[in-house]
Amino acid sequence: MICFEVGTKIIIGEDCLISSGMHAWTGDAHSVVDVETGKRLNYGRDIKIANNVWIGFQALLLKGAVMGRGSILGARAVLCGEVPPFSLAAGNPARTIKSNVTWKTDVFYEPGINSMVHTD
């Protein structure tokens, strides 16, 4: 499900993997108003997803979220900030937990890692 606020957009790069149940909200679907001035405080903002990004199961990207190239967002993470390029972020709120990583679509094993897999 992707929700928009008028005038905002979600930009998705190439070669991204987006798991099921992901939500992206560029706005709040309601107004938060300053009591003294009557001005709205919570305007919507774009969401930017760079190339080769993996977004995990049921992740939530909130207004202004940015995912850098080659980054990964863990399952059920809530992103309201930025994931730097080639980083893994997880949690609520999402925080970078590992840098200098990326992902590949294929599963592979190095020799000796898994005794059930033979890598001749």
C-alpha positions as protocol buffer text, in pm:
chain_id: "A"
residue {
  index: 1
  type: MET
  ca { x: 0 y: 0 z: 0 }
}
residue {
  index: 2
  type: ILE
  ca { x: 137 y: 337 z: -95 }
}
residue {
  index: 3
  type: CYS
  ca { x: -26 y: 656 z: 37 }
}
residue {
  index: 4
  type: PHE
  ca { x: 40 y: 997 z: -115 }
}
residue {
  index: 5
  type: GLU
  ca { x: -9 y: 1356 z: -9 }
}
residue {
  index: 6
  type: VAL
  ca { x: -86 y: 1603 z: -288 }
}
residue {
  index: 7
  type: GLY
  ca { x: 236 y: 1738 z: -441 }
}
residue {
  index: 8
  type: THR
  ca { x: 462 y: 1459 z: -311 }
}
residue {
  index: 9
  type: LYS
  ca { x: 610 y: 1160 z: -486 }
}
residue {
  index: 10
  type: ILE
  ca { x: 780 y: 830 z: -424 }
}
residue {
  index: 11
  type: ILE
  ca { x: 1091 y: 781 z: -636 }
}
residue {
  index: 12
  type: ILE
  ca { x: 1201 y: 418 z: -680 }
}
residue {
  index: 13
  type: GLY
  ca { x: 1530 y: 334 z: -849 }
}
residue {
  index: 14
  type: GLU
  ca { x: 1615 y: 36 z: -1067 }
}
residue {
  index: 15
  type: ASP
  ca { x: 1676 y: -323 z: -957 }
}
residue {
  index: 16
  type: CYS
  ca { x: 1501 y: -291 z: -619 }
}
residue {
  index: 17
  type: LEU
  ca { x: 1353 y: -576 z: -417 }
}
residue {
  index: 18
  type: ILE
  ca { x: 1044 y: -470 z: -223 }
}
residue {
  index: 19
  type: SER
  ca { x: 897 y: -738 z: 3 }
}
residue {
  index: 20
  type: SER
  ca { x: 527 y: -786 z: 62 }
}
residue {
  index: 21
  type: GLY
  ca { x: 341 y: -567 z: 308 }
}
residue {
  index: 22
  type: MET
  ca { x: 566 y: -264 z: 261 }
}
residue {
  index: 23
  type: HIS
  ca { x: 398 y: 71 z: 318 }
}
residue {
  index: 24
  type: ALA
  ca { x: 524 y: 410 z: 204 }
}
residue {
  index: 25
  type: TRP
  ca { x: 348 y: 723 z: 331 }
}
residue {
  index: 26
  type: THR
  ca { x: 448 y: 1066 z: 201 }
}
residue {
  index: 27
  type: GLY
  ca { x: 203 y: 1233 z: 438 }
}
residue {
  index: 28
  type: ASP
  ca { x: 7 y: 1177 z: 756 }
}
residue {
  index: 29
  type: ALA
  ca { x: -353 y: 1188 z: 618 }
}
residue {
  index: 30
  type: HIS
  ca { x: -437 y: 1447 z: 884 }
}
residue {
  index: 31
  type: SER
  ca { x: -313 y: 1790 z: 987 }
}
residue {
  index: 32
  type: VAL
  ca { x: -113 y: 1871 z: 1299 }
}
residue {
  index: 33
  type: VAL
  ca { x: -176 y: 2237 z: 1378 }
}
residue {
  index: 34
  type: ASP
  ca { x: 6 y: 2488 z: 1600 }
}
residue {
  index: 35
  type: VAL
  ca { x: -250 y: 2602 z: 1859 }
}
residue {
  index: 36
  type: GLU
  ca { x: -122 y: 2960 z: 1874 }
}
residue {
  index: 37
  type: THR
  ca { x: -74 y: 3031 z: 1502 }
}
residue {
  index: 38
  type: GLY
  ca { x: -323 y: 2790 z: 1346 }
}
residue {
  index: 39
  type: LYS
  ca { x: -55 y: 2690 z: 1094 }
}
residue {
  index: 40
  type: ARG
  ca { x: -8 y: 2334 z: 979 }
}
residue {
  index: 41
  type: LEU
  ca { x: 313 y: 2171 z: 1103 }
}
residue {
  index: 42
  type: ASN
  ca { x: 324 y: 1835 z: 922 }
}
residue {
  index: 43
  type: TYR
  ca { x: 344 y: 1886 z: 548 }
}
residue {
  index: 44
  type: GLY
  ca { x: 422 y: 1583 z: 333 }
}
residue {
  index: 45
  type: ARG
  ca { x: 764 y: 1509 z: 185 }
}
residue {
  index: 46
  type: ASP
  ca { x: 894 y: 1287 z: -93 }
}
residue {
  index: 47
  type: ILE
  ca { x: 1031 y: 937 z: -32 }
}
residue {
  index: 48
  type: LYS
  ca { x: 1347 y: 846 z: -227 }
}
residue {
  index: 49
  type: ILE
  ca { x: 1463 y: 490 z: -290 }
}
residue {
  index: 50
  type: ALA
  ca { x: 1791 y: 460 z: -485 }
}
residue {
  index: 51
  type: ASN
  ca { x: 1901 y: 179 z: -717 }
}
residue {
  index: 52
  type: ASN
  ca { x: 1957 y: -177 z: -588 }
}
residue {
  index: 53
  type: VAL
  ca { x: 1770 y: -133 z: -258 }
}
residue {
  index: 54
  type: TRP
  ca { x: 1610 y: -420 z: -63 }
}
residue {
  index: 55
  type: ILE
  ca { x: 1313 y: -334 z: 158 }
}
residue {
  index: 56
  type: GLY
  ca { x: 1214 y: -608 z: 402 }
}
residue {
  index: 57
  type: PHE
  ca { x: 875 y: -759 z: 488 }
}
residue {
  index: 58
  type: GLN
  ca { x: 618 y: -511 z: 627 }
}
residue {
  index: 59
  type: ALA
  ca { x: 864 y: -223 z: 642 }
}
residue {
  index: 60
  type: LEU
  ca { x: 719 y: 128 z: 674 }
}
residue {
  index: 61
  type: LEU
  ca { x: 875 y: 427 z: 501 }
}
residue {
  index: 62
  type: LEU
  ca { x: 748 y: 759 z: 633 }
}
residue {
  index: 63
  type: LYS
  ca { x: 757 y: 1104 z: 472 }
}
residue {
  index: 64
  type: GLY
  ca { x: 1109 y: 1219 z: 392 }
}
residue {
  index: 65
  type: ALA
  ca { x: 1259 y: 866 z: 407 }
}
residue {
  index: 66
  type: VAL
  ca { x: 1569 y: 817 z: 192 }
}
residue {
  index: 67
  type: MET
  ca { x: 1737 y: 486 z: 110 }
}
residue {
  index: 68
  type: GLY
  ca { x: 2086 y: 506 z: -40 }
}
residue {
  index: 69
  type: ARG
  ca { x: 2215 y: 288 z: -324 }
}
residue {
  index: 70
  type: GLY
  ca { x: 2266 y: -78 z: -236 }
}
residue {
  index: 71
  type: SER
  ca { x: 2109 y: -40 z: 109 }
}
residue {
  index: 72
  type: ILE
  ca { x: 1890 y: -283 z: 303 }
}
residue {
  index: 73
  type: LEU
  ca { x: 1595 y: -211 z: 535 }
}
residue {
  index: 74
  type: GLY
  ca { x: 1504 y: -493 z: 773 }
}
residue {
  index: 75
  type: ALA
  ca { x: 1163 y: -654 z: 817 }
}
residue {
  index: 76
  type: ARG
  ca { x: 907 y: -441 z: 1001 }
}
residue {
  index: 77
  type: ALA
  ca { x: 1149 y: -149 z: 1028 }
}
residue {
  index: 78
  type: VAL
  ca { x: 1006 y: 203 z: 1048 }
}
residue {
  index: 79
  type: LEU
  ca { x: 1217 y: 450 z: 850 }
}
residue {
  index: 80
  type: CYS
  ca { x: 1165 y: 822 z: 903 }
}
residue {
  index: 81
  type: GLY
  ca { x: 1521 y: 930 z: 818 }
}
residue {
  index: 82
  type: GLU
  ca { x: 1800 y: 813 z: 590 }
}
residue {
  index: 83
  type: VAL
  ca { x: 1978 y: 484 z: 529 }
}
residue {
  index: 84
  type: PRO
  ca { x: 2324 y: 563 z: 386 }
}
residue {
  index: 85
  type: PRO
  ca { x: 2442 y: 384 z: 72 }
}
residue {
  index: 86
  type: PHE
  ca { x: 2560 y: 25 z: 127 }
}
residue {
  index: 87
  type: SER
  ca { x: 2418 y: 7 z: 481 }
}
residue {
  index: 88
  type: LEU
  ca { x: 2178 y: -219 z: 669 }
}
residue {
  index: 89
  type: ALA
  ca { x: 1915 y: -52 z: 889 }
}
residue {
  index: 90
  type: ALA
  ca { x: 1656 y: -213 z: 1115 }
}
residue {
  index: 91
  type: GLY
  ca { x: 1429 y: -139 z: 1410 }
}
residue {
  index: 92
  type: ASN
  ca { x: 1169 y: 118 z: 1515 }
}
residue {
  index: 93
  type: PRO
  ca { x: 1285 y: 378 z: 1450 }
}
residue {
  index: 94
  type: ALA
  ca { x: 1522 y: 231 z: 1193 }
}
residue {
  index: 95
  type: ARG
  ca { x: 1891 y: 279 z: 1270 }
}
residue {
  index: 96
  type: THR
  ca { x: 2199 y: 181 z: 1070 }
}
residue {
  index: 97
  type: ILE
  ca { x: 2334 y: -138 z: 1228 }
}
residue {
  index: 98
  type: LYS
  ca { x: 2596 y: -234 z: 966 }
}
residue {
  index: 99
  type: SER
  ca { x: 2790 y: -37 z: 704 }
}
residue {
  index: 100
  type: ASN
  ca { x: 2976 y: -144 z: 389 }
}
residue {
  index: 101
  type: VAL
  ca { x: 2723 y: -416 z: 299 }
}
residue {
  index: 102
  type: THR
  ca { x: 2490 y: -478 z: 6 }
}
residue {
  index: 103
  type: TRP
  ca { x: 2275 y: -766 z: -120 }
}
residue {
  index: 104
  type: LYS
  ca { x: 2248 y: -1011 z: -410 }
}
residue {
  index: 105
  type: THR
  ca { x: 1950 y: -1204 z: -542 }
}
residue {
  index: 106
  type: ASP
  ca { x: 2130 y: -1538 z: -539 }
}
residue {
  index: 107
  type: VAL
  ca { x: 2214 y: -1743 z: -231 }
}
residue {
  index: 108
  type: PHE
  ca { x: 2571 y: -1873 z: -221 }
}
residue {
  index: 109
  type: TYR
  ca { x: 2805 y: -2033 z: 31 }
}
residue {
  index: 110
  type: GLU
  ca { x: 3178 y: -2005 z: 79 }
}
residue {
  index: 111
  type: PRO
  ca { x: 3362 y: -2338 z: 127 }
}
residue {
  index: 112
  type: GLY
  ca { x: 3336 y: -2473 z: 482 }
}
residue {
  index: 113
  type: ILE
  ca { x: 3053 y: -2243 z: 596 }
}
residue {
  index: 114
  type: ASN
  ca { x: 2767 y: -2494 z: 581 }
}
residue {
  index: 115
  type: SER
  ca { x: 2838 y: -2866 z: 618 }
}
residue {
  index: 116
  type: MET
  ca { x: 2511 y: -2947 z: 440 }
}
residue {
  index: 117
  type: VAL
  ca { x: 2623 y: -2770 z: 122 }
}
residue {
  index: 118
  type: HIS
  ca { x: 2901 y: -2900 z: -100 }
}
residue {
  index: 119
  type: THR
  ca { x: 3085 y: -2632 z: -297 }
}
residue {
  index: 120
  type: ASP
  ca { x: 3298 y: -2845 z: -529 }
}
